[in-house]
Amino acid sequence: MTAPIDVTAWIGAYPFRDTPHPDPDILVRVLDREGFGGAWVGHLPGAFHRDPVPSNRALYAALKPHRSVLHPAPIVRPDWPGWELQLRQAQDEGAPAVRIYPAQWGLSGPHPALAELVDACGSQGIVIHVTLRFEDLRQRHPLDGAGDVSAATLRAMLRRSPSNHDGKTSSAVIVVAGAGRELLEETHWGLTPVEQSRVFYDFHWLWGPPEDHFAHLVRTIGASRLAMSSWWPLRLSQQSRALIDLLPDDLRESVQTTDFADGLSITRAADKCALLGSINGT
């Protein structure tokens, strides 16, 4: 059985509290310990910088010795000059996904910059990874005033489909990280089946027993839409495994770890969308 690829991990310091060992060599060991075969890795400090270029440069350099395990997920800020170059460099570096932080950048709803990024990533088969929040509201530092990304913003991005613009490009596959049950359902059930097929939800933030939000969503939207992650270094890296292990008996008998999405299966979905877009455009 192939070990899953973690879709949400970072290296680097967090500005609002201490995060022990946010280093790539430690992350490699954590992934091995938790049974992950690799990870999509972002640069945590860059989420809070205006210009993503230095952050991406630092990310590529730090991951270079570990590229067989740690896959770069650089920041592409579509409202920043030269973002197309950053996306092109991400593709050249073999990045499976790019990170965006709409709340930190003040981008919401059907912002034209987000629409342009969706179009560009869709045509190139690059996944867009959206971080809704870094910490629960009860934990946040008073200086952390960005808020959460809304379901309306996510739906606007996912509705950016070929039928809504030029008909020649494919819409991007999107990974949503940091959603609880309410926001996840508000997003998912507000989409058409085709739009639902292009979104995956990192389930690290979902509640297990006794609320069993995770089990409810496995039953309703299916394991294939829920993606495994470590959230290193911000959260307990064992959370994904623990949620699966704590599923009710009937689900544990019918659902396997391999039924859940991971970086590899999501990359395949993005490649398929890009291929279909190119065929439709010919």
NORKA-V157633 format. One record per residue. N is the residue number from 1. SS is DSSP state (H for helix, E for strand, - for the rest). PHI is phi in degrees with one decimal (NA if undefined). NEAR is the number of other C-alpha atoms within 10 Angstrom. Layout:
n/ss/phi/near
N/SS/PHI/NEAR
N/SS/PHI/NEAR
This chain:
n/ss/phi/near
1/-/NA/4
2/-/-73.3/9
3/-/-69.4/16
4/-/-68.4/23
5/E/-98.4/26
6/E/-63.4/28
7/E/-94.4/31
8/E/-140.2/29
9/E/-146.6/27
10/E/-134.7/27
11/E/-122.0/24
12/-/101.3/21
13/-/-80.6/19
14/-/-103.4/20
15/-/-74.4/14
16/-/-106.6/11
17/-/-165.6/10
18/-/-73.8/11
19/-/-123.0/15
20/-/-62.0/13
21/-/57.6/14
22/-/-85.1/20
23/-/-111.7/16
24/H/-62.5/21
25/H/-67.1/15
26/H/-71.4/14
27/H/-59.8/24
28/H/-58.3/17
29/H/-69.6/11
30/H/-63.5/17
31/H/-61.2/25
32/H/-64.0/13
33/H/-63.5/11
34/-/-91.6/15
35/-/82.1/15
36/-/-93.8/21
37/-/-89.3/18
38/E/171.1/24
39/E/-154.4/30
40/E/-84.8/25
41/E/-118.7/29
42/E/-104.1/28
43/E/-106.0/26
44/H/-60.8/22
45/H/-60.3/15
46/H/-63.8/22
47/H/-61.9/23
48/H/-110.3/15
49/-/-100.6/13
50/-/-71.0/11
51/-/-100.0/15
52/-/-81.7/20
53/H/-60.1/19
54/H/-60.8/10
55/H/-63.3/19
56/H/-64.8/22
57/H/-61.0/12
58/H/-66.2/14
59/H/-63.1/25
60/H/-60.7/21
61/H/-68.0/9
62/H/-68.3/19
63/H/-87.0/19
64/H/-53.0/13
65/H/-71.5/12
66/H/-124.2/14
67/-/-66.4/14
68/-/-71.6/11
69/-/-118.7/20
70/E/-103.0/26
71/E/-104.6/27
72/E/-67.6/28
73/-/-123.8/31
74/-/-72.5/31
75/E/-86.1/28
76/-/-124.8/26
77/-/-101.1/26
78/-/-72.8/23
79/-/-97.2/15
80/-/-109.1/13
81/-/-57.7/10
82/-/80.0/12
83/H/-64.4/17
84/H/-61.8/16
85/H/-66.1/12
86/H/-64.8/20
87/H/-68.4/24
88/H/-64.5/16
89/H/-65.8/14
90/H/-58.9/22
91/H/-65.0/17
92/H/-63.6/9
93/-/-82.6/14
94/-/75.3/14
95/-/-69.5/20
96/-/-75.4/25
97/E/-151.5/32
98/E/-120.2/25
99/E/-97.5/23
100/E/-130.9/22
101/-/-132.3/22
102/H/-57.7/26
103/H/-65.4/20
104/H/-68.8/20
105/H/-96.9/17
106/-/73.5/11
107/-/-102.7/17
108/-/-147.4/19
109/-/56.8/17
110/-/-81.5/16
111/-/-65.8/16
112/H/-60.0/14
113/H/-66.9/14
114/H/-65.3/22
115/H/-63.3/20
116/H/-63.3/16
117/H/-66.5/22
118/H/-58.7/26
119/H/-61.9/21
120/H/-65.8/19
121/H/-69.5/25
122/H/-62.2/27
123/H/-70.9/21
124/H/-101.3/22
125/-/71.9/25
126/-/-101.4/28
127/E/-74.6/28
128/E/-101.0/25
129/E/-103.3/28
130/E/-107.5/22
131/E/-93.0/22
132/-/-73.6/23
133/-/-164.2/18
134/-/-102.6/18
135/-/-141.6/16
136/-/-62.6/11
137/-/-54.5/13
138/-/-70.6/6
139/-/-97.2/8
140/-/-69.3/14
141/-/-69.7/12
142/-/-56.8/8
143/-/-80.8/8
144/-/-90.7/14
145/-/-109.2/11
146/-/-72.8/14
147/-/79.2/17
148/-/-105.9/19
149/-/-72.2/24
150/-/-88.0/17
151/H/-62.5/21
152/H/-62.9/16
153/H/-64.8/18
154/H/-63.3/25
155/H/-63.7/21
156/H/-62.0/18
157/H/-68.0/26
158/H/-73.3/24
159/-/-82.4/21
160/-/-77.4/21
161/-/-111.6/22
162/H/-53.4/17
163/H/-68.9/12
164/H/-98.5/9
165/-/-136.7/10
166/-/-85.5/11
167/-/75.0/13
168/-/-116.7/18
169/-/-121.6/26
170/-/-92.8/30
171/-/-77.5/32
172/-/-75.1/32
173/-/-82.6/30
174/E/-124.1/27
175/E/-107.1/24
176/E/-104.2/23
177/E/-116.9/24
178/-/102.7/23
179/-/-86.3/23
180/-/-89.0/18
181/H/-58.8/17
182/H/-64.1/11
183/H/-69.0/16
184/H/-60.7/22
185/H/-69.3/15
186/H/-61.7/15
187/H/-73.6/22
188/H/-65.3/20
189/-/-80.4/12
190/-/-94.8/14
191/-/-113.5/17
192/-/-75.3/11
193/H/-56.3/10
194/H/-65.1/11
195/H/-66.3/19
196/H/-60.5/20
197/-/-70.5/17
198/-/-101.9/20
199/E/-125.8/25
200/E/-124.3/23
201/E/-116.8/25
202/E/-63.5/29
203/H/-93.6/27
204/H/-60.5/27
205/H/-88.5/20
206/-/-76.6/21
207/-/-80.1/16
208/-/-94.8/18
209/-/-61.1/12
210/-/-87.4/7
211/-/-66.1/10
212/-/57.6/17
213/H/-61.6/18
214/H/-62.6/24
215/H/-61.5/22
216/H/-59.3/14
217/H/-74.8/18
218/H/-61.1/19
219/H/-71.5/12
220/H/-92.3/10
221/-/-100.1/14
222/-/97.3/14
223/H/-63.6/22
224/H/-67.3/17
225/H/-96.7/22
226/E/-107.4/23
227/E/-110.4/27
228/-/-85.0/24
229/-/-157.8/28
230/-/-107.9/27
231/-/56.0/25
232/-/-65.5/25
233/-/-103.8/24
234/-/-89.1/20
235/-/-137.2/15
236/-/-64.8/11
237/-/-70.7/19
238/-/-83.0/18
239/H/-58.9/21
240/H/-59.9/22
241/H/-62.0/16
242/H/-63.7/12
243/H/-61.8/18
244/H/-66.6/20
245/H/-64.4/14
246/-/-95.3/16
247/-/-61.0/19
248/-/-57.9/12
249/H/-56.2/10
250/H/-65.4/8
251/H/-76.4/14
252/H/-64.4/14
253/H/-78.3/9
254/H/-108.3/8
255/-/-119.1/17
256/-/-104.7/12
257/H/-55.5/15
258/H/-69.1/13
259/H/-76.2/14
260/-/-83.3/19
261/E/-75.1/23
262/-/-150.0/26
263/H/-58.3/25
264/H/-68.9/18
265/H/-66.6/15
266/H/-71.3/26
267/H/-61.5/17
268/H/-63.1/14
269/H/-63.9/19
270/H/-66.1/27
271/H/-62.0/21
272/H/-64.8/15
273/H/-62.6/24
274/H/-63.8/23
275/H/-64.6/18
276/H/-62.7/16
277/H/-64.6/21
278/H/-69.2/15
279/H/-66.0/12
280/H/-67.0/13
281/H/-86.2/13
282/-/-83.2/6
